[in-house]
Amino acid sequence: MASSAYGSGGGLPTHAAAPSAPAWPASTYTKPPPSHSPRRRCLCICLLVTLAVLRALAVTVLVLSLTVLRVRDPTTRLVSTRLASVAPRLTFPAVSLQLNVTLLLTVAVHNPNPASFSYMFGHTDLTYRGAKVGEAEIDPGRIPSKGDGEVRLALTVQADRLAADISQLVADVESGAVPMEASTRIPGRVTILGIFKRHAVAYSDCKFVLGVPELKVRSQECQDHTKL
C-alpha cells in the first residue's frame, strides 16, 4: 500500500496558535478632585455683601445719631397765673394759723425734636428769695413731635413761709413786683419715628416776676435742658 501522504499518524493537520497580544500594564492615571473655586467665589461674594450691608448700617446709625436721634432741649414759657383759692389752716398742739394759697399756672412747651415726648408725673418747687414756699405735682401728658403743648398745674403756696421775711415781702408787694423761681423736673420717654424709644428727663428752671395785685407774669427767664 502506498504510504499516506499525511504521514503515519493519520490525523488532521494542526496549526500552531497565534501569539497573543502583549498585556499592557494597567493605567495609573487618577481623575483630579473637583475644583472648589465656584464655592470659594460664592463665599467671597457673600462676605463682601455682608461687609457692605454692615457698613451701610453703621453710616445710617451715625447719621441718625447726629440728626434724628439727637434730642434738643425744649423751651418753656409761663403763660398765665390765676389765683384759685385761699385756705386758712389751724394746727395743733402748737397753735398756729397757716394760710395756703393755690395758684393755677399754665406753661407753654415747645418741642423742637422730631420725636414725641410722653411724660409721667412731674414735680415743681417754688422758691422766694432762696426759700421754698410752694410745690405742685404735674399730671401725665404728651407733647407732639415738633409741636406745642400746654402744661397746667395747681401750685400751692404756703403763705407762712412766704412771709418768713415779712419786711422784704412787704417791700416787694409795695413795689408791685414779687420775684420768684420755679424748678421743674418731668421724667418721660421720647419716641423717634415710632420705632426708637429712649427715656428722658426734662428740666426747667425759671425766674419770673409776679405782678401785684393783678398776679400777672411781668417778666421771665427760663433755662431748659433734657437728659437721656
Contacts in CASP RR format, 6 or more apart in sequence:
PFRMAT RR
TARGET T0000
AUTHOR 0000-0000-0000
METHOD contacts of the structure
MODEL  1
MASSAYGSGGGLPTHAAAPSAPAWPASTYTKPPPSHSPRRRCLCICLLVT
LAVLRALAVTVLVLSLTVLRVRDPTTRLVSTRLASVAPRLTFPAVSLQLN
VTLLLTVAVHNPNPASFSYMFGHTDLTYRGAKVGEAEIDPGRIPSKGDGE
VRLALTVQADRLAADISQLVADVESGAVPMEASTRIPGRVTILGIFKRHA
VAYSDCKFVLGVPELKVRSQECQDHTKL
4 10 0 8 1.000
6 13 0 8 1.000
68 114 0 8 1.000
68 115 0 8 1.000
68 192 0 8 1.000
68 193 0 8 1.000
69 192 0 8 1.000
69 196 0 8 1.000
71 113 0 8 1.000
71 115 0 8 1.000
71 190 0 8 1.000
71 198 0 8 1.000
71 200 0 8 1.000
71 226 0 8 1.000
71 228 0 8 1.000
72 112 0 8 1.000
72 113 0 8 1.000
72 226 0 8 1.000
73 112 0 8 1.000
73 224 0 8 1.000
73 225 0 8 1.000
73 226 0 8 1.000
74 109 0 8 1.000
74 110 0 8 1.000
74 111 0 8 1.000
74 112 0 8 1.000
74 113 0 8 1.000
74 117 0 8 1.000
74 143 0 8 1.000
74 202 0 8 1.000
74 224 0 8 1.000
74 226 0 8 1.000
75 109 0 8 1.000
75 110 0 8 1.000
75 112 0 8 1.000
75 222 0 8 1.000
75 224 0 8 1.000
76 107 0 8 1.000
76 108 0 8 1.000
76 109 0 8 1.000
76 110 0 8 1.000
76 184 0 8 1.000
76 204 0 8 1.000
76 206 0 8 1.000
76 222 0 8 1.000
76 224 0 8 1.000
77 107 0 8 1.000
77 108 0 8 1.000
77 220 0 8 1.000
77 222 0 8 1.000
78 105 0 8 1.000
78 106 0 8 1.000
78 107 0 8 1.000
78 108 0 8 1.000
78 182 0 8 1.000
78 206 0 8 1.000
78 208 0 8 1.000
78 217 0 8 1.000
78 220 0 8 1.000
78 222 0 8 1.000
79 106 0 8 1.000
79 107 0 8 1.000
79 108 0 8 1.000
79 150 0 8 1.000
79 217 0 8 1.000
80 104 0 8 1.000
80 105 0 8 1.000
80 106 0 8 1.000
80 216 0 8 1.000
80 217 0 8 1.000
81 103 0 8 1.000
81 104 0 8 1.000
81 105 0 8 1.000
81 210 0 8 1.000
81 215 0 8 1.000
81 216 0 8 1.000
81 217 0 8 1.000
82 103 0 8 1.000
82 104 0 8 1.000
82 215 0 8 1.000
83 101 0 8 1.000
83 102 0 8 1.000
83 103 0 8 1.000
83 104 0 8 1.000
83 215 0 8 1.000
84 102 0 8 1.000
84 103 0 8 1.000
84 104 0 8 1.000
84 154 0 8 1.000
85 101 0 8 1.000
85 102 0 8 1.000
86 99 0 8 1.000
86 100 0 8 1.000
86 101 0 8 1.000
86 102 0 8 1.000
87 99 0 8 1.000
87 100 0 8 1.000
87 101 0 8 1.000
87 102 0 8 1.000
88 97 0 8 1.000
88 98 0 8 1.000
88 99 0 8 1.000
88 100 0 8 1.000
89 97 0 8 1.000
89 98 0 8 1.000
89 99 0 8 1.000
89 100 0 8 1.000
90 96 0 8 1.000
90 97 0 8 1.000
90 98 0 8 1.000
91 98 0 8 1.000
96 160 0 8 1.000
98 158 0 8 1.000
98 159 0 8 1.000
98 160 0 8 1.000
99 158 0 8 1.000
99 159 0 8 1.000
99 160 0 8 1.000
100 156 0 8 1.000
100 157 0 8 1.000
100 158 0 8 1.000
100 159 0 8 1.000
101 156 0 8 1.000
101 157 0 8 1.000
101 159 0 8 1.000
102 154 0 8 1.000
102 155 0 8 1.000
102 156 0 8 1.000
102 157 0 8 1.000
103 154 0 8 1.000
103 155 0 8 1.000
103 157 0 8 1.000
103 215 0 8 1.000
104 152 0 8 1.000
104 153 0 8 1.000
104 154 0 8 1.000
104 155 0 8 1.000
105 136 0 8 1.000
105 152 0 8 1.000
105 153 0 8 1.000
105 154 0 8 1.000
105 155 0 8 1.000
106 150 0 8 1.000
106 151 0 8 1.000
106 152 0 8 1.000
107 150 0 8 1.000
107 151 0 8 1.000
107 152 0 8 1.000
107 153 0 8 1.000
108 148 0 8 1.000
108 149 0 8 1.000
108 150 0 8 1.000
109 143 0 8 1.000
109 148 0 8 1.000
109 149 0 8 1.000
109 150 0 8 1.000
109 151 0 8 1.000
110 147 0 8 1.000
110 148 0 8 1.000
110 149 0 8 1.000
111 117 0 8 1.000
111 143 0 8 1.000
111 144 0 8 1.000
111 145 0 8 1.000
111 146 0 8 1.000
111 147 0 8 1.000
111 148 0 8 1.000
111 149 0 8 1.000
112 146 0 8 1.000
113 145 0 8 1.000
113 146 0 8 1.000
113 190 0 8 1.000
113 192 0 8 1.000
114 145 0 8 1.000
114 146 0 8 1.000
114 192 0 8 1.000
114 193 0 8 1.000
115 145 0 8 1.000
115 190 0 8 1.000
115 191 0 8 1.000
115 192 0 8 1.000
115 193 0 8 1.000
115 196 0 8 1.000
116 142 0 8 1.000
116 143 0 8 1.000
116 144 0 8 1.000
116 145 0 8 1.000
116 190 0 8 1.000
116 191 0 8 1.000
117 142 0 8 1.000
117 143 0 8 1.000
117 188 0 8 1.000
117 189 0 8 1.000
117 190 0 8 1.000
117 200 0 8 1.000
117 202 0 8 1.000
118 140 0 8 1.000
118 141 0 8 1.000
118 142 0 8 1.000
118 188 0 8 1.000
118 189 0 8 1.000
118 191 0 8 1.000
119 138 0 8 1.000
119 140 0 8 1.000
119 141 0 8 1.000
119 142 0 8 1.000
119 143 0 8 1.000
119 186 0 8 1.000
119 187 0 8 1.000
119 188 0 8 1.000
119 189 0 8 1.000
119 202 0 8 1.000
120 140 0 8 1.000
120 186 0 8 1.000
120 187 0 8 1.000
120 188 0 8 1.000
121 137 0 8 1.000
121 138 0 8 1.000
121 139 0 8 1.000
121 140 0 8 1.000
122 137 0 8 1.000
122 138 0 8 1.000
122 184 0 8 1.000
122 185 0 8 1.000
122 186 0 8 1.000
122 187 0 8 1.000
123 135 0 8 1.000
123 136 0 8 1.000
123 137 0 8 1.000
123 138 0 8 1.000
123 184 0 8 1.000
123 185 0 8 1.000
123 186 0 8 1.000
124 135 0 8 1.000
124 136 0 8 1.000
124 137 0 8 1.000
124 138 0 8 1.000
124 153 0 8 1.000
124 155 0 8 1.000
124 182 0 8 1.000
124 183 0 8 1.000
124 184 0 8 1.000
124 185 0 8 1.000
125 132 0 8 1.000
125 134 0 8 1.000
125 135 0 8 1.000
125 182 0 8 1.000
125 183 0 8 1.000
125 184 0 8 1.000
126 132 0 8 1.000
126 133 0 8 1.000
126 134 0 8 1.000
126 135 0 8 1.000
126 136 0 8 1.000
126 155 0 8 1.000
126 157 0 8 1.000
126 180 0 8 1.000
126 181 0 8 1.000
126 182 0 8 1.000
127 133 0 8 1.000
127 180 0 8 1.000
127 181 0 8 1.000
127 182 0 8 1.000
127 183 0 8 1.000
128 161 0 8 1.000
128 162 0 8 1.000
128 169 0 8 1.000
128 178 0 8 1.000
128 179 0 8 1.000
128 180 0 8 1.000
128 181 0 8 1.000
129 165 0 8 1.000
129 168 0 8 1.000
129 179 0 8 1.000
130 181 0 8 1.000
131 161 0 8 1.000
131 164 0 8 1.000
131 165 0 8 1.000
132 161 0 8 1.000
133 157 0 8 1.000
133 158 0 8 1.000
133 161 0 8 1.000
133 162 0 8 1.000
133 180 0 8 1.000
134 155 0 8 1.000
134 156 0 8 1.000
134 157 0 8 1.000
134 158 0 8 1.000
134 161 0 8 1.000
135 155 0 8 1.000
135 156 0 8 1.000
136 153 0 8 1.000
136 154 0 8 1.000
136 155 0 8 1.000
136 156 0 8 1.000
137 153 0 8 1.000
138 151 0 8 1.000
138 153 0 8 1.000
138 184 0 8 1.000
138 186 0 8 1.000
139 153 0 8 1.000
141 151 0 8 1.000
143 149 0 8 1.000
162 169 0 8 1.000
163 169 0 8 1.000
169 178 0 8 1.000
172 178 0 8 1.000
172 179 0 8 1.000
172 212 0 8 1.000
173 212 0 8 1.000
176 211 0 8 1.000
176 212 0 8 1.000
176 213 0 8 1.000
177 209 0 8 1.000
177 210 0 8 1.000
177 211 0 8 1.000
177 212 0 8 1.000
177 218 0 8 1.000
178 209 0 8 1.000
178 210 0 8 1.000
178 211 0 8 1.000
178 212 0 8 1.000
179 207 0 8 1.000
179 208 0 8 1.000
179 209 0 8 1.000
179 210 0 8 1.000
180 207 0 8 1.000
180 208 0 8 1.000
180 209 0 8 1.000
180 210 0 8 1.000
181 205 0 8 1.000
181 206 0 8 1.000
181 207 0 8 1.000
181 208 0 8 1.000
182 204 0 8 1.000
182 205 0 8 1.000
182 206 0 8 1.000
182 208 0 8 1.000
183 203 0 8 1.000
183 204 0 8 1.000
183 205 0 8 1.000
183 206 0 8 1.000
184 202 0 8 1.000
184 203 0 8 1.000
184 204 0 8 1.000
184 205 0 8 1.000
184 206 0 8 1.000
185 201 0 8 1.000
185 202 0 8 1.000
185 203 0 8 1.000
186 201 0 8 1.000
186 202 0 8 1.000
186 203 0 8 1.000
186 204 0 8 1.000
187 199 0 8 1.000
187 200 0 8 1.000
187 201 0 8 1.000
187 202 0 8 1.000
188 199 0 8 1.000
188 200 0 8 1.000
188 201 0 8 1.000
188 202 0 8 1.000
189 197 0 8 1.000
189 198 0 8 1.000
189 199 0 8 1.000
189 200 0 8 1.000
190 197 0 8 1.000
190 198 0 8 1.000
190 200 0 8 1.000
190 228 0 8 1.000
191 197 0 8 1.000
192 198 0 8 1.000
198 228 0 8 1.000
199 228 0 8 1.000
200 226 0 8 1.000
200 227 0 8 1.000
200 228 0 8 1.000
201 226 0 8 1.000
201 227 0 8 1.000
202 224 0 8 1.000
202 225 0 8 1.000
202 226 0 8 1.000
203 224 0 8 1.000
203 225 0 8 1.000
203 226 0 8 1.000
203 227 0 8 1.000
204 222 0 8 1.000
204 223 0 8 1.000
204 224 0 8 1.000
205 222 0 8 1.000
205 223 0 8 1.000
205 224 0 8 1.000
206 220 0 8 1.000
206 221 0 8 1.000
206 222 0 8 1.000
206 223 0 8 1.000
207 220 0 8 1.000
207 221 0 8 1.000
207 222 0 8 1.000
208 217 0 8 1.000
208 218 0 8 1.000
208 219 0 8 1.000
208 220 0 8 1.000
208 221 0 8 1.000
209 217 0 8 1.000
209 218 0 8 1.000
209 219 0 8 1.000
209 220 0 8 1.000
210 216 0 8 1.000
210 217 0 8 1.000
210 218 0 8 1.000
211 217 0 8 1.000
211 218 0 8 1.000
END
